[in-house]
């Protein structure tokens, strides 16, 4: 019991909060996210990227308006690339491990003066291994696409925070 109390006080002292408990205090400008477009042949990819991006912004405390009035910045973008490339092969030269890459072209605009503060292409990637059946392989590929979308979001939000 004493050990549990010590760990709890240590976590509280370092600012730890469970996920979902009020996000970090907002110190920078607030960002609103416009709908992400999909310029690829992969349906639903833009929704994965949008969800990951909104989650990352919320975790950093810069998503949505902090007070009355609209957010300071508007983030827009489009998914411009999706690649699913083999990186390892078996003896028959059949792909066994694949890399999924998702490319997002993002633009950050200052709402007040319309100036572009950032326009950048960000690439996220993830890997998956072929399963023994087609359904398992498809599930692994879809999961890799979700991880690549999270990677894009994480890199883009880190880049946005560098700008402030």
Secondary structure, DSSP 8 states (H G I E B T S, - for coil): -HHHHHHHHHHHHTT---TTSS-----S--EEEEEEEE-SSSTTHHHHHHHHHHHHHHHHT-BS-SSSS--SEEEEEEEEEEEEEEEEE-TTS-EEEEEEEEEEEEEEEETTT--EEEEEEEEEEEEEE--SSHHHHHHHHHHHHHHHHHHHHHHHHHHHHHH-
